[in-house]
Amino acid sequence: MSRNATTLAILRHHVAEVELTRSDPSVLHPIFNTFPLLCKSRPNLATLIVPSMAAWTPAALQAERQAGMHIRSVEKTLRIVMAHLLK
């Protein structure tokens, strides 16, 4: 496996881990908001970022008993980011 492929595999793992396990909305918002810029500056990473965003569920937030308002806010941010990426 080439060094670039190894790096991408590690990055894919970390992106999925951060998205799926973080339960603090104040951490998720900035992470999601950096994705459009990252996809624009590094288009080859879009194949890693977009599927991980599509797979995100609020399970970690619900497990930590976050208020519904916070969960909806993160979901809204995610929808806005996805819509921006579609443009």
Buried (B, 14 or more C-beta within 10 A) or exposed (E): EEEEEEEBEEBBEEBBEEBEEBBEBEEBBEBBBEBBEBBEEEEEBBEBBBEBBEEBEBEBBEEEEBEEEBBEBBBEBBEEBBEBBEE
